[in-house]
Amino acid sequence: MTKTKNRSIAHAFHALLEVQYENEVGTGLGPTLEFYALVSQELQRADLDLWHGSENFKQKPTSFGGEIVKSQPPVVTDRSSDAAARLASSVRDALNLDEDRSPEPSELEKETLIPSPAPDATYVSWPCGLFPQAIGRNARSSHVSRVKAKFRFLGKFMAKAVMDSRMVDIPLSVTMYRWVVSEQGWLGLSDVRHVAPELWRSLCRLRRVADRARALAADTRHTPDQRSQMINGLELDGCPIEELGLDFILPGDGCTELRRGGRDLPVTAHNLHDYISLVTHWLLYEGVTKQMDAFKEGFESVFPLENLKIFYPEELEQVFCGTPSGGRDQRWDPRMLAECIRPDHGYNAESRAIRMLIDILSSYNREEQRLFLQFVTGSPRLPTGGFKALNPPLTVVRKSLESSLDPDEYLPSVMTCVNYLKLPDYSGAEVMRAKLRLAASEGQHSFHLS
C-alpha cells in the first residue's frame, strides 16, 4: 500500500510527540508507535552504510551470519598443502577481508536526508545486534558528515522515544550500549563477540598463537636466534601465520590501515599480538568515536544521558525496545495469552473464537508475532513485561455484521490506539488463521482497516 507520511517532527522536544498521517483516519497512540517502528526500520537500511557489516547485506552474503565469502583464496607458497590453503581462505573469510567498496554517494546529497530505498533495499540484521561501521582515517569528509548527522538524529530519536515512553525497534549491540553508558574505555577483545562473532572466533584462535609467541620470546633458555626461529615456526592448524595473507588493514574495510604503512606490512607470528590489539581498538573504539560522539550529542540535546547510567548495558535494550523478541522458535504461552486477552462485546473466555485465536497466536513464530503486534498495537514489539504490560490490555470483540453476511468473507480490523481487535466469528481455525495473516500483512502501515 502506498501513502504519504507526514514526516514533520515537533521542534519542542519536551512536548509529547503525537503523529498523524495525511489522508489516513488514524490518530493517537497507534500511529505514533507505528511512526517509531517505521523510522526504526529505515535507519537499518544497508545502503545508509551506518552499521557494521552493511556491505555484506548489500552483496547478498552466502555464508552463515552474513560474513562475506571471498571469491578467491589468498596466494600461498608452493610448499603449502591444500589443507593449509583452505585454512588460510577460511581465516580470511572469517576476518571478512573484502576490499571491494561501494561508490560514495553524490556530493549534493543533504546530510540529514535519508534517501528513498531502492526497490530491492535490504536491511542490516545481526543476531548480536547493530554496531556502527568503523570509519577510517582517510574517509571523505562529506561521507563522515553525513554519517555523523544520521547518528546525531538517531540519538535524538531514541532520546525522544524514552522520554515519551515509546518503543523503538532498533536492536543495538550490547557493545554499543556500553558506549552509551560511557564504558568504552573498558572495551576489549571479548566485546568483539557482540559485534562480529565470526571475526571474534578467528581473533581468539590467532591470539592463542600470539600468546605462544610471547611466551617463546620471554624464554631465556634459548638464544635470540633460536627464539626467533621457533616463533617463525608457529602455525595455525598447520598453516604458517605469514601464509594466511593478512596485513595491517581493518578486516572488512579494505582501506583503513591499522598503522602507518599497514597495507604493505604483512602479519607474522612476531607482530600478531599487535595486529589483534589494533583490530580490536579500531573496530570498537577508534573507528566509531565520531559516530558515537554524534549520537551522544543528539541524545543529550533531548534527554540527559547521565540518567541511563543507573542501568547495566545489558538492560538498555528493554529500556528502549521493550520485551526482547526472542528466538525464531520462541512461542507465546497459551496460558499467558488466556490471562492477558480480554474478551468483550460478544465474546467471553469460553467463546470458540477466543479459544481458536489463542491456539493460533501460540503457534506463531517470531516473524508472525511481529506482524500481529504491528497490526494490533502499531509496534512490532511488546513493552517491558510483555502482554501483561500492554496498556490498555489487548481486547478482542466480535465484529458486528448483518445477519445475512458471511463472517468468512470479512477481515478482522483493529483500533491500535486502544489495542482493540475486532474479530469476526469465523467458521473454523484455518479460516481465522488465513484472515489474520492477510490482515496483518496487507494492513501494515495503514489505518484504513479501522
LODOGU-695336 format. One record per residue (C-alpha): x negated, y negated, z; residue number from 1. Coordinates in nm, 4 decimals, padded with zeros to 6 digits. Example, Ala and Ser with C-alpha at 12.3 -4.5 7.8 and 13.67 -1.06 7.14 Angstrom:
! residues 2
{pt {-01.2300 00.4500 00.7800} 1}
{pt {-01.3670 00.1060 00.7140} 2}
! end
This chain:
! residues 450
{pt {00.0000 00.0000 00.0000} 1}
{pt {-00.1222 -00.3476 -00.0815} 2}
{pt {-00.0543 -00.6581 00.1158} 3}
{pt {-00.2053 -00.9905 00.2104} 4}
{pt {-00.3594 -01.0166 00.5551} 5}
{pt {-00.3711 -01.3376 00.7467} 6}
{pt {-00.7383 -01.3437 00.8438} 7}
{pt {-00.7382 -01.6709 01.0334} 8}
{pt {-00.8623 -01.6376 01.3910} 9}
{pt {-00.7871 -01.8884 01.6622} 10}
{pt {-01.0807 -02.1142 01.7419} 11}
{pt {-00.9812 -02.1320 02.1058} 12}
{pt {-01.1405 -01.8092 02.2242} 13}
{pt {-00.9871 -01.8340 02.5688} 14}
{pt {-00.6333 -01.8264 02.4272} 15}
{pt {-00.4721 -01.4847 02.3853} 16}
{pt {-00.5119 -01.3797 02.0227} 17}
{pt {-00.1962 -01.2532 01.8535} 18}
{pt {-00.1950 -01.1616 01.4848} 19}
{pt {00.0877 -01.1765 01.2345} 20}
{pt {00.0553 -01.0661 00.8713} 21}
{pt {00.2005 -01.2580 00.5818} 22}
{pt {00.5055 -01.1051 00.4134} 23}
{pt {00.5476 -00.8426 00.6864} 24}
{pt {00.8098 -00.8226 00.9585} 25}
{pt {00.5912 -00.7047 01.2458} 26}
{pt {00.4667 -00.9333 01.5219} 27}
{pt {00.3202 -00.8912 01.8674} 28}
{pt {00.1033 -00.6185 02.0171} 29}
{pt {00.1265 -00.3627 01.7341} 30}
{pt {-00.0004 -00.5861 01.4511} 31}
{pt {-00.2666 -00.7288 01.6832} 32}
{pt {-00.4011 -00.3826 01.7688} 33}
{pt {-00.3943 -00.2967 01.4004} 34}
{pt {-00.5966 -00.6109 01.3271} 35}
{pt {-00.8665 -00.4952 01.5665} 36}
{pt {-00.8615 -00.1472 01.4096} 37}
{pt {-00.8885 -00.2853 01.0541} 38}
{pt {-01.1749 -00.5211 01.1336} 39}
{pt {-01.3495 -00.2387 01.3215} 40}
{pt {-01.3341 -00.0218 01.0124} 41}
{pt {-01.4587 -00.2944 00.7776} 42}
{pt {-01.7606 -00.3596 00.9972} 43}
{pt {-01.8668 00.0039 00.9474} 44}
{pt {-01.8895 -00.0172 00.5686} 45}
{pt {-02.2134 00.1281 00.4368} 46}
{pt {-02.2566 -00.1459 00.1759} 47}
{pt {-02.2978 -00.4081 00.4506} 48}
{pt {-02.6335 -00.2475 00.5490} 49}
{pt {-02.5752 -00.3149 00.9174} 50}
{pt {-02.6186 00.0318 01.0627} 51}
{pt {-02.8956 00.2864 01.0803} 52}
{pt {-02.8504 00.5403 00.8033} 53}
{pt {-02.6285 00.3211 00.5819} 54}
{pt {-02.8296 00.4253 00.2754} 55}
{pt {-02.7512 00.7903 00.3496} 56}
{pt {-02.3787 00.7365 00.3164} 57}
{pt {-02.4113 00.5282 00.0004} 58}
{pt {-02.6169 00.8075 -00.1553} 59}
{pt {-02.3726 01.0850 -00.0618} 60}
{pt {-02.6119 01.2849 00.1613} 61}
{pt {-02.6292 01.6584 00.1187} 62}
{pt {-02.7883 01.7699 00.4442} 63}
{pt {-02.6367 01.8090 00.7879} 64}
{pt {-02.5830 01.4949 00.9903} 65}
{pt {-02.6263 01.2571 00.6976} 66}
{pt {-03.0035 01.2908 00.6620} 67}
{pt {-03.1284 01.2218 00.3092} 68}
{pt {-03.2932 01.5183 00.1391} 69}
{pt {-03.5785 01.4080 -00.0820} 70}
{pt {-03.5628 01.5453 -00.4323} 71}
{pt {-03.9388 01.6074 -00.4480} 72}
{pt {-04.1638 01.7617 -00.1816} 73}
{pt {-04.4849 01.5852 -00.0760} 74}
{pt {-04.8080 01.6680 -00.2557} 75}
{pt {-05.0137 01.9332 -00.0780} 76}
{pt {-05.3607 02.0710 -00.1434} 77}
{pt {-05.4288 02.3953 -00.3237} 78}
{pt {-05.5097 02.5762 -00.0017} 79}
{pt {-05.1634 02.5028 00.1428} 80}
{pt {-04.9353 02.8010 00.1413} 81}
{pt {-04.5749 02.7932 00.0196} 82}
{pt {-04.4643 02.8057 00.3818} 83}
{pt {-04.6756 02.5008 00.4640} 84}
{pt {-04.5333 02.3143 00.1652} 85}
{pt {-04.1806 02.3951 00.2753} 86}
{pt {-04.2628 02.2832 00.6289} 87}
{pt {-04.4086 01.9539 00.5066} 88}
{pt {-04.0995 01.8939 00.2974} 89}
{pt {-03.8658 01.9721 00.5866} 90}
{pt {-04.0535 01.7388 00.8229} 91}
{pt {-04.0407 01.4568 00.5694} 92}
{pt {-03.6709 01.5222 00.5139} 93}
{pt {-03.6016 01.5069 00.8859} 94}
{pt {-03.8079 01.1881 00.9096} 95}
{pt {-03.5901 01.0517 00.6315} 96}
{pt {-03.8787 00.9271 00.4148} 97}
{pt {-03.6911 00.7966 00.1135} 98}
{pt {-03.8371 00.4800 -00.0387} 99}
{pt {-03.5539 00.4008 -00.2784} 100}
{pt {-03.3982 00.0718 -00.1822} 101}
{pt {-03.0734 -00.0796 -00.2975} 102}
{pt {-03.0956 -00.4246 -00.4597} 103}
{pt {-03.0470 -00.7309 -00.2408} 104}
{pt {-02.7049 -00.8968 -00.2528} 105}
{pt {-02.6624 -01.2156 -00.4503} 106}
{pt {-02.8127 -01.5318 -00.3014} 107}
{pt {-02.4777 -01.7017 -00.3472} 108}
{pt {-02.3015 -01.4708 -00.1047} 109}
{pt {-02.1892 -01.6562 00.2030} 110}
{pt {-02.3472 -01.5437 00.5270} 111}
{pt {-02.0279 -01.4669 00.7098} 112}
{pt {-01.8351 -01.3228 00.4173} 113}
{pt {-01.7531 -00.9538 00.4240} 114}
{pt {-01.7249 -00.8761 00.0515} 115}
{pt {-01.4377 -00.6709 -00.0833} 116}
{pt {-01.5223 -00.2999 -00.0744} 117}
{pt {-01.5845 -00.1069 -00.3915} 118}
{pt {-01.3144 00.1436 -00.4902} 119}
{pt {-01.5355 00.4234 -00.3561} 120}
{pt {-01.6544 00.2347 -00.0464} 121}
{pt {-01.7897 00.4607 00.2248} 122}
{pt {-01.8275 00.4076 00.5984} 123}
{pt {-02.1158 00.4930 00.8277} 124}
{pt {-02.0224 00.7625 01.0763} 125}
{pt {-02.2651 00.9365 01.3096} 126}
{pt {-02.1724 01.1805 01.5869} 127}
{pt {-02.4158 00.9968 01.8135} 128}
{pt {-02.2673 00.6534 01.7365} 129}
{pt {-02.3822 00.3460 01.5459} 130}
{pt {-02.7099 00.1602 01.5928} 131}
{pt {-02.8451 -00.1385 01.3967} 132}
{pt {-03.0512 -00.0764 01.0854} 133}
{pt {-03.4095 -00.1851 01.1500} 134}
{pt {-03.5265 -00.4950 00.9595} 135}
{pt {-03.8902 -00.5113 00.8529} 136}
{pt {-04.1350 -00.7996 00.8759} 137}
{pt {-04.1136 -00.8699 00.5054} 138}
{pt {-03.7341 -00.8705 00.4758} 139}
{pt {-03.5952 -01.1619 00.2766} 140}
{pt {-03.4787 -01.4492 00.4928} 141}
{pt {-03.1414 -01.4588 00.3148} 142}
{pt {-03.0815 -01.0934 00.3994} 143}
{pt {-03.1847 -01.1474 00.7626} 144}
{pt {-02.9494 -01.4476 00.7893} 145}
{pt {-02.6542 -01.2508 00.6532} 146}
{pt {-02.7154 -00.9563 00.8851} 147}
{pt {-02.7552 -01.1839 01.1882} 148}
{pt {-02.4323 -01.3663 01.1009} 149}
{pt {-02.2391 -01.0395 01.0918} 150}
{pt {-02.3834 -00.9200 01.4226} 151}
{pt {-02.3003 -01.2592 01.5735} 152}
{pt {-01.9429 -01.2110 01.4528} 153}
{pt {-01.9419 -00.8552 01.5917} 154}
{pt {-02.0410 -00.9916 01.9311} 155}
{pt {-01.7575 -01.2477 01.9269} 156}
{pt {-01.5117 -00.9851 01.8034} 157}
{pt {-01.5934 -00.7342 02.0777} 158}
{pt {-01.6029 -01.0023 02.3456} 159}
{pt {-01.2587 -01.1287 02.2446} 160}
{pt {-01.1270 -00.7729 02.2494} 161}
{pt {-01.2478 -00.7054 02.6024} 162}
{pt {-01.1239 -01.0452 02.7196} 163}
{pt {-00.7734 -00.9761 02.5840} 164}
{pt {-00.7742 -00.6097 02.6973} 165}
{pt {-00.7658 -00.4876 02.3369} 166}
{pt {-00.9488 -00.1869 02.1950} 167}
{pt {-01.1947 -00.1772 01.9073} 168}
{pt {-01.2677 00.1335 01.7036} 169}
{pt {-01.6436 00.0956 01.6642} 170}
{pt {-01.8267 00.3963 01.8124} 171}
{pt {-02.1612 00.2465 01.9137} 172}
{pt {-02.4609 00.4490 02.0234} 173}
{pt {-02.5367 00.4559 02.3948} 174}
{pt {-02.8786 00.3172 02.2944} 175}
{pt {-02.7103 00.0022 02.1622} 176}
{pt {-02.5144 -00.0260 02.4838} 177}
{pt {-02.8463 -00.0169 02.6702} 178}
{pt {-02.9368 -00.3296 02.4751} 179}
{pt {-02.6035 -00.4860 02.5726} 180}
{pt {-02.6844 -00.4498 02.9442} 181}
{pt {-03.0460 -00.5646 02.8916} 182}
{pt {-03.2129 -00.2241 02.9340} 183}
{pt {-03.4010 -00.2451 02.6039} 184}
{pt {-03.7337 -00.2717 02.7841} 185}
{pt {-03.6969 00.0873 02.9032} 186}
{pt {-03.6128 00.2431 02.5674} 187}
{pt {-03.8339 00.5326 02.4642} 188}
{pt {-03.8536 00.8455 02.2535} 189}
{pt {-03.5657 01.0124 02.4396} 190}
{pt {-03.3361 00.7299 02.3214} 191}
{pt {-03.4080 00.8115 01.9571} 192}
{pt {-03.1900 01.1157 02.0177} 193}
{pt {-02.8858 00.8851 02.0383} 194}
{pt {-02.9747 00.7068 01.7137} 195}
{pt {-03.1233 00.9677 01.4779} 196}
{pt {-03.1078 01.3223 01.6201} 197}
{pt {-03.2922 01.4835 01.3282} 198}
{pt {-03.5712 01.2267 01.3490} 199}
{pt {-03.5913 01.2744 01.7257} 200}
{pt {-03.6326 01.6507 01.6886} 201}
{pt {-03.9123 01.6035 01.4357} 202}
{pt {-04.0895 01.3450 01.6500} 203}
{pt {-04.0706 01.5781 01.9511} 204}
{pt {-04.2377 01.8529 01.7507} 205}
{pt {-04.5076 01.6116 01.6402} 206}
{pt {-04.5548 01.4854 01.9952} 207}
{pt {-04.6416 01.8342 02.1155} 208}
{pt {-04.9249 01.8353 01.8630} 209}
{pt {-05.0269 01.4829 01.9670} 210}
{pt {-05.0396 01.5883 02.3322} 211}
{pt {-05.2681 01.8774 02.2410} 212}
{pt {-05.4911 01.6354 02.0502} 213}
{pt {-05.5153 01.4060 02.3534} 214}
{pt {-05.5968 01.6979 02.5798} 215}
{pt {-05.8750 01.8084 02.3456} 216}
{pt {-06.0107 01.4529 02.3201} 217}
{pt {-06.0371 01.4388 02.7009} 218}
{pt {-06.2038 01.7814 02.7324} 219}
{pt {-06.5654 01.7086 02.8294} 220}
{pt {-06.6665 02.0700 02.7957} 221}
{pt {-06.7214 02.0138 02.4241} 222}
{pt {-06.9365 01.7692 02.2291} 223}
{pt {-06.7666 01.4790 02.0474} 224}
{pt {-06.8187 01.6532 01.7127} 225}
{pt {-06.6682 01.9744 01.8443} 226}
{pt {-06.3689 01.7878 01.9866} 227}
{pt {-06.3136 01.6058 01.6573} 228}
{pt {-06.3323 01.9315 01.4636} 229}
{pt {-06.0877 02.1024 01.6982} 230}
{pt {-05.8430 01.8093 01.6690} 231}
{pt {-05.8709 01.8185 01.2903} 232}
{pt {-05.7738 02.1833 01.3025} 233}
{pt {-05.4451 02.1235 01.4821} 234}
{pt {-05.1422 02.2358 01.2818} 235}
{pt {-04.7661 02.2207 01.2956} 236}
{pt {-04.6405 02.5727 01.2317} 237}
{pt {-04.9436 02.6468 01.0154} 238}
{pt {-04.9494 02.3158 00.8276} 239}
{pt {-05.2293 02.0631 00.8959} 240}
{pt {-05.0957 01.7246 01.0050} 241}
{pt {-05.2695 01.5434 00.7177} 242}
{pt {-05.0861 01.7600 00.4667} 243}
{pt {-04.7443 01.6529 00.5892} 244}
{pt {-04.7919 01.3474 00.3689} 245}
{pt {-04.6963 01.0936 00.6373} 246}
{pt {-04.8163 00.7349 00.6556} 247}
{pt {-04.7516 00.4407 00.8859} 248}
{pt {-04.4217 00.3415 00.7278} 249}
{pt {-04.0946 00.3326 00.9220} 250}
{pt {-03.9035 00.6551 00.8382} 251}
{pt {-03.6001 00.5914 00.6196} 252}
{pt {-03.7129 00.2401 00.5351} 253}
{pt {-03.9853 00.2815 00.2744} 254}
{pt {-04.1196 -00.0731 00.3009} 255}
{pt {-04.1694 -00.1583 00.6691} 256}
{pt {-04.5280 -00.0994 00.7761} 257}
{pt {-04.5646 00.0057 01.1367} 258}
{pt {-04.9046 -00.1661 01.1448} 259}
{pt {-05.1082 -00.3779 00.9067} 260}
{pt {-05.2133 -00.1662 00.6109} 261}
{pt {-04.9864 00.1148 00.7256} 262}
{pt {-04.8846 00.2068 00.3723} 263}
{pt {-05.2405 00.3170 00.2985} 264}
{pt {-05.3071 00.4736 00.6370} 265}
{pt {-05.2367 00.8481 00.6495} 266}
{pt {-05.1120 01.0089 00.9691} 267}
{pt {-05.3637 01.2557 01.1135} 268}
{pt {-05.3899 01.4517 01.4340} 269}
{pt {-05.6169 01.1742 01.5669} 270}
{pt {-05.3621 00.8925 01.5263} 271}
{pt {-05.0447 01.0986 01.5584} 272}
{pt {-04.9634 00.9658 01.9051} 273}
{pt {-04.9885 00.6067 01.7789} 274}
{pt {-04.7571 00.6918 01.4895} 275}
{pt {-04.4886 00.8357 01.7197} 276}
{pt {-04.5079 00.5357 01.9539} 277}
{pt {-04.4844 00.2852 01.6673} 278}
{pt {-04.1899 00.4637 01.5038} 279}
{pt {-04.0048 00.4620 01.8355} 280}
{pt {-04.0896 00.0961 01.9003} 281}
{pt {-03.9835 -00.0244 01.5567} 282}
{pt {-03.6686 00.1860 01.5350} 283}
{pt {-03.5361 00.0943 01.8793} 284}
{pt {-03.6826 -00.2476 01.9528} 285}
{pt {-03.8919 -00.4480 01.7064} 286}
{pt {-03.6735 -00.3775 01.4043} 287}
{pt {-03.3426 -00.4611 01.5755} 288}
{pt {-03.4326 -00.7546 01.8018} 289}
{pt {-03.2954 -01.0172 01.5621} 290}
{pt {-02.9641 -00.8347 01.5238} 291}
{pt {-02.9176 -00.7720 01.8949} 292}
{pt {-03.0097 -01.1297 01.9855} 293}
{pt {-02.7436 -01.2485 01.7386} 294}
{pt {-02.4916 -01.0025 01.8853} 295}
{pt {-02.5596 -01.1260 02.2382} 296}
{pt {-02.5370 -01.4881 02.1267} 297}
{pt {-02.1959 -01.4256 01.9720} 298}
{pt {-02.0745 -01.2290 02.2730} 299}
{pt {-02.1918 -01.4915 02.5220} 300}
{pt {-02.0024 -01.7634 02.3341} 301}
{pt {-01.6778 -01.5876 02.4289} 302}
{pt {-01.7383 -01.3771 02.7396} 303}
{pt {-02.0324 -01.3545 02.9858} 304}
{pt {-02.2499 -01.0516 02.9168} 305}
{pt {-02.3515 -01.0578 03.2810} 306}
{pt {-02.0066 -00.9231 03.3687} 307}
{pt {-02.0821 -00.5985 03.1841} 308}
{pt {-02.3827 -00.5121 03.3993} 309}
{pt {-02.1565 -00.3526 03.6591} 310}
{pt {-02.1143 -00.0656 03.4102} 311}
{pt {-02.3580 00.2042 03.3087} 312}
{pt {-02.4322 00.2056 02.9323} 313}
{pt {-02.2521 00.5405 02.9072} 314}
{pt {-01.9335 00.3796 03.0436} 315}
{pt {-01.9169 00.0911 02.7969} 316}
{pt {-01.7563 00.2914 02.5167} 317}
{pt {-01.4461 00.3316 02.7327} 318}
{pt {-01.4557 -00.0387 02.8194} 319}
{pt {-01.4473 -00.1388 02.4519} 320}
{pt {-01.2910 00.1607 02.2769} 321}
{pt {-01.0643 00.3292 02.5295} 322}
{pt {-01.0487 00.7044 02.5716} 323}
{pt {-01.3195 00.8844 02.3688} 324}
{pt {-01.1845 01.0502 02.0559} 325}
{pt {-01.3383 01.3832 02.1487} 326}
{pt {-01.4450 01.6577 01.9115} 327}
{pt {-01.2769 01.7559 01.5904} 328}
{pt {-01.1064 02.0547 01.7531} 329}
{pt {-01.0099 01.8931 02.0839} 330}
{pt {-00.6310 01.9219 02.1115} 331}
{pt {-00.3757 01.7391 02.3195} 332}
{pt {-00.2419 01.9447 02.6087} 333}
{pt {00.1321 02.0253 02.5685} 334}
{pt {00.1992 01.9832 02.9414} 335}
{pt {00.0348 01.6418 02.9395} 336}
{pt {00.2418 01.5381 02.6357} 337}
{pt {00.5610 01.6523 02.8042} 338}
{pt {00.4774 01.4429 03.1094} 339}
{pt {00.3866 01.1310 02.9091} 340}
{pt {00.6551 01.1240 02.6377} 341}
{pt {00.9742 00.9504 02.7474} 342}
{pt {01.2810 01.0762 02.5536} 343}
{pt {01.5699 00.8313 02.5295} 344}
{pt {01.8806 00.7286 02.3315} 345}
{pt {01.9947 01.0656 02.2034} 346}
{pt {01.7085 01.2858 02.3240} 347}
{pt {01.6104 01.4343 02.6583} 348}
{pt {01.3220 01.6519 02.7734} 349}
{pt {01.5077 01.9680 02.6692} 350}
{pt {01.6050 01.8479 02.3219} 351}
{pt {01.4938 02.0734 02.0404} 352}
{pt {01.3385 01.7785 01.8538} 353}
{pt {01.1271 01.6804 02.1565} 354}
{pt {01.0020 02.0362 02.2007} 355}
{pt {00.9135 02.0568 01.8308} 356}
{pt {00.7359 01.7211 01.8490} 357}
{pt {00.5243 01.8330 02.1447} 358}
{pt {00.4296 02.1566 01.9657} 359}
{pt {00.3290 01.9619 01.6539} 360}
{pt {00.1275 01.6985 01.8403} 361}
{pt {-00.0550 01.9618 02.0455} 362}
{pt {-00.1716 02.1266 01.7205} 363}
{pt {-00.3206 01.8079 01.5722} 364}
{pt {-00.6936 01.7865 01.5075} 365}
{pt {-00.8903 01.4663 01.5674} 366}
{pt {-00.8087 01.3070 01.2307} 367}
{pt {-00.4378 01.3828 01.2662} 368}
{pt {-00.4385 01.2450 01.6196} 369}
{pt {-00.5920 00.9186 01.4994} 370}
{pt {-00.3386 00.8851 01.2176} 371}
{pt {-00.0476 00.9435 01.4543} 372}
{pt {-00.1769 00.6963 01.7124} 373}
{pt {-00.2422 00.4338 01.4470} 374}
{pt {00.1134 00.4785 01.3163} 375}
{pt {00.2856 00.4687 01.6542} 376}
{pt {00.0711 00.2236 01.8536} 377}
{pt {-00.1224 00.0237 01.5933} 378}
{pt {-00.4560 00.1568 01.7237} 379}
{pt {-00.6266 00.4900 01.6388} 380}
{pt {-00.7421 00.5250 01.9999} 381}
{pt {-00.5724 00.5627 02.3342} 382}
{pt {-00.6569 00.3278 02.6206} 383}
{pt {-00.8784 00.4471 02.9026} 384}
{pt {-00.6689 00.7030 03.0848} 385}
{pt {-00.5145 00.8491 02.7698} 386}
{pt {-00.1400 00.8823 02.7109} 387}
{pt {-00.0696 00.8162 03.0774} 388}
{pt {-00.2209 00.4698 03.0425} 389}
{pt {-00.0037 00.3639 02.7465} 390}
{pt {00.1961 00.0583 02.8454} 391}
{pt {00.4796 00.0783 02.7698} 392}
{pt {00.4826 00.4597 02.7588} 393}
{pt {00.5450 00.6469 02.4345} 394}
{pt {00.9229 00.6531 02.3928} 395}
{pt {01.0926 00.8851 02.1436} 396}
{pt {01.4542 00.8188 02.0455} 397}
{pt {01.6929 00.9755 01.7986} 398}
{pt {01.7079 00.7795 01.4754} 399}
{pt {02.0661 00.6721 01.4054} 400}
{pt {02.2052 00.7868 01.0717} 401}
{pt {02.5503 00.8094 00.9186} 402}
{pt {02.7091 01.1474 00.9879} 403}
{pt {02.7250 01.2194 00.6153} 404}
{pt {02.3476 01.1685 00.5710} 405}
{pt {02.0898 01.4470 00.5897} 406}
{pt {01.8176 01.3702 00.8513} 407}
{pt {01.5689 01.5761 00.6477} 408}
{pt {01.5795 01.3059 00.3800} 409}
{pt {01.4542 01.0330 00.6139} 410}
{pt {01.1170 00.9401 00.7596} 411}
{pt {01.0518 00.8553 01.1231} 412}
{pt {00.9890 00.4874 01.1965} 413}
{pt {00.8216 00.3018 01.4774} 414}
{pt {00.8107 -00.0168 01.6810} 415}
{pt {00.4393 -00.0422 01.7567} 416}
{pt {00.4841 -00.3359 01.9951} 417}
{pt {00.6556 -00.1072 02.2473} 418}
{pt {00.5166 00.2353 02.1394} 419}
{pt {00.8632 00.3354 02.0208} 420}
{pt {00.9132 00.6303 01.7825} 421}
{pt {01.2488 00.6694 01.6072} 422}
{pt {01.2663 01.0361 01.5136} 423}
{pt {01.5445 01.1918 01.3035} 424}
{pt {01.6863 01.5214 01.4314} 425}
{pt {01.5178 01.7376 01.1689} 426}
{pt {01.6345 02.0877 01.0829} 427}
{pt {01.3021 02.2528 01.1651} 428}
{pt {00.9442 02.2106 01.2813} 429}
{pt {00.7906 02.2288 00.9333} 430}
{pt {01.0172 01.9525 00.8074} 431}
{pt {00.9260 01.7384 01.1078} 432}
{pt {00.5547 01.8057 01.0578} 433}
{pt {00.5713 01.7087 00.6906} 434}
{pt {00.7712 01.3909 00.7579} 435}
{pt {00.5405 01.2817 01.0390} 436}
{pt {00.2386 01.3402 00.8184} 437}
{pt {00.3905 01.1438 00.5320} 438}
{pt {00.4986 00.8549 00.7533} 439}
{pt {00.1645 00.8381 00.9357} 440}
{pt {-00.0312 00.8457 00.6081} 441}
{pt {00.1825 00.6157 00.3948} 442}
{pt {00.2837 00.3889 00.6807} 443}
{pt {-00.0729 00.2980 00.7776} 444}
{pt {-00.1471 -00.0734 00.7969} 445}
{pt {00.2105 -00.1757 00.7148} 446}
{pt {00.5130 -00.2724 00.9167} 447}
{pt {00.7900 -00.2113 00.6651} 448}
{pt {00.8992 00.1260 00.8074} 449}
{pt {01.0347 -00.0526 01.1135} 450}
! end
